[in-house]
């Protein structure tokens, strides 16, 4: 067993370079000793900080927060900040290893990355392999192809870029992506590649090391703050806007190694303040906020203070170092890897959000699998002599990447052989907006333009307006001389009704208000107002247990009137009428686009049966009944339009007859993409009800 290095092991000369003096001063203030690994296979040894159980306890706080958020998002609303805590911990530990090795024998890149493979690959290989196996057995062709893409990205540690590219309103539900959580692991691995190089560069600059590292970290933080509002997806997934969190751990490692006297003041207070900031983040930070941005500071600074307080601080030694917390911390990595695929596959099998009991059961199963992985697979792989384990793990990761690519490109098929599944998958992928349109910035907002006709028509709404982009593009292509100039100002799940706020989307209201001001101006001749009215305005009659629906509110004199049980629906309908009247008074031609029929009866995926056993499907019959409440809402909206002077565009007049509405072709081919949107192929050729607003000859 290797022994700790101590200051007395070396006799120092009288005058030392500045960097050496800093290091010796640090040791004089009781820097925790480091442990030297023996050199292996010709590599120089790596120096590791002495084990601290309180850091494993902090890992437990992080992973329990994430698990709570993923399984019970309405109970642990800020739990996603656990990932940010992980980032700080990783940055600290990795930096301590690098600083210690550079101080001693010099940093050995080969040994460092061999250690990373032994630490990260075993559990990851196992989870990726099992996810592919379950996916092959359970998923439909489109789902399988997406899983293959994500597995290949996970094996290559570029998941964050893959999910960044996919992100959008019509991306699959996060709950149905078994490998979504690997985005954070990818960022850590990218950090492990760049961080040693940056530290080596800074190290050669002697006294400027801290300045260089601090400057790069500050730039990363500023990029995060600058992009979180206008480019929220990039701020979330980009390593450039996330590295500052790992750099913060690296900064702590620098002070811990060379200037610990700065950190040793009032450790008990640091411990209490650190956990206090983390609890504050869990209680206050929400997913609908501009995150990471400034809101990432409470969890990251909290983790910084907890680690800097040292193992003897009051809460570190009594709470974080408690045996249950340390045990959870030890299995936190495989626990993080296992929990999300289990929850995602449960969601896929159920076809809806799993019950509370099932979600709790999945977490217990994840804990069991994590312990088994840690005890019988991860630890042996880390401790195995020689380089054989490293080569096996690396080869296994290459095989998984190859299997994922084969699945993603259609060369490896799922287990079923029913051609109808291909029709269902093709429908789910059939979305073309904004294909054929030119992006433009209007009033500071991104919109899409199409056509060059005499009248300027603004399409204003959400994804239920976007779905008609396929028809507009088709008419512009077939009859370019007769279509109006069209501008699409739309955002998913953002109703075009003034004073309505979506509490889960902080960008909705300001965007909507900006577009309404633009619509009143001289550059617009006509406005098509549309949206998923059935989604927003039927919530008063919705199941009160449907927590996901309860985030639309009507703001009245500073008070919030909720749509579910709060009277907000009637107020919103009244405001919609006022909005139409204002546009008509401004000499605009107004079209009120009613909603197409929606519901589970129109969801193609609901006709897939028994995924767990003999996977089968029931062909969609051509028609399904129009729900009575949707018909009543259409009648109410029609009355509003007629009173306010708008032209009504009613898809149900073409889709429905005698209370039965079209949902599939005679051969069972779906005309819907999902439960609420028409697919592009159908809209492109048959959504003729939109033509009066698009075709200038019909004005």
N, C-alpha and C positions, 0 to 999 in steps of 0.2 A: 504494500500500500504506500502510495506516495505521501510525503510529508509536506506541510505548508511551508512556503517560503517566508522567512522572517528577516527583519532588518539586520539582526546580528550576524546573519550568514555571510555578510560581505563587509570588508573594511573599506571605508570610503576615503578618497583623497581629500586634501584640505579644501580645494576650490573646485566646484562642480559646475557644469553648464546649467543654464536656467531650468531646463526641463528636468534635469536630475535633481536639482534642489527642490523643485515642486514635488517630485515624487517622494523624496525623503521626508519632506515636511508632512506630506500626507500620511506616511507610515508612522510618523511620530504621534499622530492624532488617532491612533488605533484603527487604521483601515482594516476591515475584515480580511483575514488571510485568504490567499488563493490556493487552489489545489492544482498540482501539476499532473497532467496525464502523461503516462510513459509514451515515448516516441514509438511509432508503429510503421513498419514497412518503409523505412527510410525517411519518414516524415518527422519534422520537428514537433516537439510536444506542444499541446495547447494548455494554457492556464485558465482555470475556471474559478469563479468566485465560490467561496464556501457556501454550502447549501443553507438556504434560509427557508424554514417551513412557512413563515408568514407570507412569502411570495406565492407559495402554492395555495395558501389560503386566499390570497388576492385573486389567483386564477379561479378559485372556486366561486368567488363573488361574481367574476366576469361570466363564467360559463352558466351559472344558475340564472343570471340576469337574461342571457340570450335565450336559454331554454324556456324561461317563463314567458318571454315576449313571443316566441314562436308558437308555443302551445296555448297560451292564454293571453292574447294580445290586449284584451279588454281589462285584464287584471294587472298586468305588468307592462304598462304602456311605454315606459322608457327603457325597457330591458335591452334594446338593441345597442345601447352604449357600452355593453360588455365587450363588444369587439374593439372599441377604442381603448379600453383598459388592457386588453390583450396586446394591442400594438405597443403601448408604453412598456409593458413587461418584456416583450420580445426585444425591443430596442435596447433596454437596459442590460439584459443578460448577454446578448450577443456582443454589445459594445464592451462589456467587462472582459469577455474572453479575448476580444481583439486587442484591447489596451494592455491586458496582462501579457499576452504573447509578444506584442511589439516591444514591451519593456524588457522582456527576458531574452529569449533566443531568436526573436523575429517571428513574424506571422507567416504561417504555412498555409497557403490557400488550398492545397490538395487535402491536407488533414482537416481543414475547416469544412470543406464541402463533403468530405467523407462522413464527418460527424452529422452534418445536416441530413444526408441521405439516411443514415441509421436512425435519426430522430424522427424524420417526417415520413419517409416512404412506407414503413411497415403498415401502419394503420390506414394510410391513404390508399395503398394498393388494395388492401382488403375491402375497404368500403367501396371503392370504384368497381372492383370486380363483382361484388355482391349487388351493387346497384344495376350494373349491366345485366346480370343474370335475372334479377327480378324484372327489370324493364323488358327484356326479351320475352318473358313469360306473360306479362300483364298489359303491355302497352299496345296502342294502335300504331299503324305505320308512321304517321306524322310525329307522334309523341316519341316513338323509338328513334327516329332520325334526329330529333332534337336532343334526346338523351345522349346519343352517340357523339354529337357535336360537343356537348358539355363535358362528357367523359374525356374526350381527346384534349379539350382545353384545360381540364383539370390536371391531366397527366403532364401537360406542357407548362403548367403554372401561368396560364394566360386567361383564366376564367373571368377576371374582372373586365378584360377587353371584350370577351364574347358577350357578356351580359350588358355591357355598356352599349354595344352595337345593337343588341336586340331591344333595349329598353324603349318602351312606348306604350300608349294606351292599349293597343291591340296585341301586345306581347301576351303570351300565356300567363295565367295567374301565377304569381310567385309560389303559391302553395302547391302547384303541380310540377315544379321543377326540382327533382330530387337532389341536384348538385348545385343549387343556387348559392349555398353557403360557402362554396370554395372560392368565391371572389376575394375574401379576406386573406385566405391562405396564399393566393396568388400574389397579392400585394406584399405580404411578408417575404415570400421567396424572391421577388424582384428587389426588395430592400437588401436581402442577403447577398445579392449579386453586386449591387452598386455600393453598399455601405463600406465594405472592406477596402474597396478601391479609393473611395473618397477619404477614408481615414488614413490610408497609406500616403496619399497625396498631402493631406494636412500635416501628417506626422513629420514629413521631411521639411516642413516649414517651421519647425521648432515651436517657438512661442506663439505663432499665429494659428495653431491648431484649433483652439476654441473659437477664435474669430471666424475661421473658415466654415467650420461645422455649424456655428450659430447662424451665420449668414444664409447658408443653404436652407437650414430649417426655417428661418424666418421667411424666406422667399416662398417656400412651400406653403406655409400658413397663409401668407398674403394671397397666393393663388387660390387657395381654398375659399377664403372670404370673398374674393373678387368674382368667383364663378358660381357660388352656391345659389345665387338668385337667378341669373340668366341662363346658366348651364348646370342645373342641379344634378343631372345624371353624370355629367363629366366630373363634377366635384366629388360625387360619391364614389365612383369607380376608378378614377384616375390615380395612379401611384404618385403623380406629381403633386396632387392636392391632398394626399394622405400621408406622405412620407414624414411630414412634420411631427406626426404623432409618435412614430418610431424614433425620430431624431430627438424628441423630448426625452425618451428613455436613454438615448445615447448621451445627451447632455448631462443627465443625472449620473450616468456611469463615469463620465469625465470627472465630475466633482467628487464622486465617491472614491475614485481612484487617486486623485491628485490634490484635492482641496476639501477633504472631509470635514475640516473645521467649520466650513460654511454650513454644513448640513446637520451638525450635531447640536445645534441650539434648540432647546425645548422640543425634544423628539415626541414627548407625549402629546403636546399640542399639535404637532404635525400629524400624528396618527389620527387624532380626533378630527382635525380639519379635513384630512384626506378622505376618510370614510364619510364625513359629513357632505363633502362635495359629490361623492359618488351617490349617496342617498338622494341628495338634491336633484341630480341628473335623472335618477330613476323616477322620481316623483313629478318632475316638471317637464323634462324634455319629451317631445312627442314626434311621431313620424311625419306629421304634417308641417313641422317647422322647417326652416331653412337649415338643413343638416347635411354635412358637418358644420361648416361655418363657425360662428362664435359659440354656438351651443355645444360644440365638441370640447370646449375648454373645461367644464366642470368634471367630466369623467377622467380626462387625461391629466389635469392638474391634481385631481384627487388621487389617481394612481401614483403620480410623481411623489406626492407628499407621503403616501403610505410607505413607499419603498425607501424614500430618503430618511424616514423616521428611524429605520433600523429595526432589527429583530427584537430589541428589548423595550420598545415603546409600548405603552399600556395596552392599546387595542391590538397591536400586532402580536404580542405574546399571549394575550388572553383570548382573543376572538379569532384572528386570522391563523394563528398557530395551533388552534384547537384540533384535535385528532380528526373529527368528521370533516372539517374544512380542508385539512391537508390531504385526506384521502380523496376527496372530490377533486382537489387541485391536481393530484398525481394522475388521475384518469381524465382530466379536463380535455386534453387534445382528442383522444378517441371518442369521448363523450360528445364533443362538438361535432365530430365527423359523422357519428352514427345518428344523432337525434333527428336531423333534418330529413334525410332520406326516408326514415320511418314515418315521420309526420306527412311527408309529401305522398308516399305511396298509399297511406291510409286515406288521404284526401282523394286520390285518384280512384281508389276502390269504392269509396262511399259515394262518389259523385257530388259531394257537397262537403261542407266543413264537418269533420268528425265530431262525435259527441265528446263532452268533457271527459267522460270515463275512458273513452278510447284514446284520447290525447294523453291523458295521465298514464295509461297503460303503455303507450309508445315511449314515454320518457323513462318509465321503469325498465322497459326492455332495452332502451339505449344505455342505461346505466349498467345493466348486466353485461351487454355486449362490450361496453367500454372496458369494464374490469377484466373480462376474459381476454380482450385484445391486448391490454396492457400487460397482464400477468403472463400469458402464454405465447405471445407473438412479438409484442413490441420490445419488452425487456430482453428476451433472448437474442433478438436481432441486434440490439445495441451492444450486448456483451459478447457476441460471438467473436472468436479470434480470427485473424486473417482477413483477407479482403473478399472472400467468397460471398458473404452475405451482401456486400455492397453491389457486387456484380449481379447477383440474383435479383435484388430489389430494383436495380436500374433496368435490367432486362425485362422484368415484369411490368415496369411502367411503360416501356416502349411497346410491349404487347398490348397493353390496355389502350394506349393511344392509337395503335393500328386498328384494334377492334372498334373503337369509337369512330374513327374515320370511315371504316367500312360500313358501319350502321348509318352514319350521317350522309353518306353518298349513295345509299340504296343498294350496296353490294352485299349487305348482311341483313336478312329479313327477320321479322318477328315470327313467332311460332305458328300463327294462324294462316289459313289459306283461303279465307273468304274474301272475294273481290269487293264486297260491299264495304268492308272496312276502308278500302282505298277511297271510296266515294265520300265517306264520312270525313276522312282525314283531308281530302282535297277541299271539301267545303270549309273546314276549319281554317285552312290556309288562304282561302280565296278573298283577299282584301287588296285593293289596288291604290287606294288614296295615299299620297297625292301624285300618282303616276301621271305623266303627261302635263303636269302643271309647273309653272315657273315660280320659285320662291321669291317673295318680295318683302321688304320691310315697310310697313305702313304704320304711322303714328307710334313707332318704336316697337311694334309687334310683328312677328313673323306671320305672313299670310301667303296664300297661293293664288296665282292668277292664271286665267284660262280664257281664250277667245279674244276677239278684237272687234266686236260688234258695236252697234250704235248706242245701245243702252248699257249702263254700268250697274250690275246687279251684285249686291253684297249678300253672300250666304253666311248667316250668323247663327251659330249654335254649337252642337257637340258632335259626337261621332255619328249620330243619327242623321246629321246633315252631311258629314264626310262620306257616308256610304253611297251618296248619290254623285260623288265625284266621278265614278265610273261612267254614269250616264252622261254627265256633262262633257267628259273627255271624248266619249264616243260621238256625240253630236258635233263637237268642235272638229273632230277628225273627218266625219262624214259630210258635214255641211258647214264649212268654215265661214261662208259668206253670210249665214243667217243667224248664227249664235251671238248672243250678247257677250259683252266683256264681263267676265265673272271673277269675283274675288271671294275666296273662302277664308273666313275668319272663324276658326273652330278650335275647340279644345275638348278632349274627352271628359265626360262627367261634369261639365261646366254649364249649367243652365243659363240661357240668355235672358234672364229676368232680373231687372235692377233690384237692389236691396236684398237679393238672395245670396247667401254665403255658404260655400261648401267648406266646412271646418276641417276636412281632410286634405284640402288643396288651397294653400294660402295664396296661390297665384291666380285663382279663378276670378275673384271679384275685381281686382284692378284691371285685368285683361278685358273682362266683360265691359266695364265702365269706359275704358279707352275706346273700344270698338263702337259702343253706343254713341259716343261723342262724334266719332268719325262718320257713323251712319247718318247723323243729322246734318252733315256738311254738304256742300255743293258737289262733291266728287261722286256722290252716290245717287242713282236714279230710283233704284228699287231695292228692297230688303226682303230676303227669305228668312223668316224666323222659324227655327226648328229645333227639336230636341227629343230626348227620350222622356216625353211627358209622363208616360206610364211609370217610368222609374222614379221620377221626382214627386209627382202629384198624387200618387195612390198610397203614399206612406201612411196617411192617417188611418187607412184600413189595413195596414200591414201588420204582420205578427209583431207584437211589442217586444218579443224576445230576439227579433232580428236586429242585433246591435249594429251591424254594418250599415244599415239603412239610416240610422239616426245621426246623420252628420250634416243635414241641410237645415238651415235656419233662415228665418226672415227677420231682418233688422228693422225694428220700429222704434224710433226715438231712443236709440241706444240699447233697447231691450231686445233679447233674442226670443223669437217665437218659433219653436221647432215645428218641422213638418209632421213629425210623428207625435200626435196627441197634444200639440201646442197651438193649433190653429194657424200655423204658418202657410198651409196650402191655400186657404181662402184668400189670405192676404197676397200671396204670390200671384194667384190668378187675377186678382184685382189690379196688381201692378202690371201684369202682362197686358191687360186691356189699356191701361194708361200709356204704356210704352207704345202700343200700336197706334193709339190716338195721336200721340206726339209725332210719330213718324209720318202719319197721314197728314197732319197739320203742316208738316215741313215739306209737303208736296212730294212725298215718296210713295211709290206704289208698293204695297206691303202684301206679301204672301205668308200666310200662316200654314206651315207644313205640319200636319198632324202625324202622329206616330204610327208605325206599322205594328201589327199585332205581335206581342212578345209573350214569353213564358216558357216553362219547361217542356210543354208540348211541341215547341218549335226548335228545341235543342237537338241537333243530330246525334251528339254523343250519348244522349240519354237512351238511345235505342240499341246501344251496345250492352249486352247482358253477360253476367256471370264471368267477369274477368278472371276470378280466382280459379275457376274450374274449366269447363269446356267452353272457352270463349266463343260467344255467338252473338248474333244481332237479329233484331226484328226490323224488317223493312218499314220505312216510314210510309204510312198511307198518305195520299195526296193532300188531305185536309184535316184541320183541327178546329174546334169551336173557338169563336171569339169570346174571351171572357167578358161577362156582363159589365164589370166595373170599367173595363177599357172602352167599351161602347158608350157607357154613360159619360166618361171623361171626354171622348171625342165629341159627343153632342154638346157638352158644356163649352168646349173650346170653339166649336163651330159657332155657337151663339155669341161668344166674345168677339170673334172675328167679324161677324156680320154687324154687330152693334158698333164696332170701332172702325169699320170701313176697309177691312182686309179681304183679300181673295183667299179662299180655303183650298189647300191641296191635300186631298185625303187618300192615302194609299189603300185604305180598307175598301174604298169604293171599287177598286180594281182587283184587290186580293180576296175579297170576301163576298159571299153570296148566301143569303138565307142563314146567316149566323155561322157559316163554315168558311174558314180561311185557308188559302193555299199555303202549304209548307214544303211540298216535294213534287217532283215530276211524277208522271204515271209509273215510271220504273223505280220509284223510290229515291231518286237523286235529290238531295236536299237543296232547297233554294235559300236556306238560311245558313249563315256562317256559324252562328251560335244561337243562344236563346233569345237574343234581342236584335241582331243585325242581319240584314239581307246580304247574301254573298255577291261579290262583284260581277260574276258571270251572269247572274239573273238580272241585276240592276242594269247592267250595260245594255242588254237587249230588250228588256220588257218594262222598265220603270218609266213608262211613257207619261205618267201623271206629273212628272217634273217638267215636261217640255214647255208648258205655258210660261214658265219663268225663264227658261233658257233660250227658247227660239224667238227671235225678234219678230218673225212674221206672225206670231200668235198674239202680239200686243195690239 
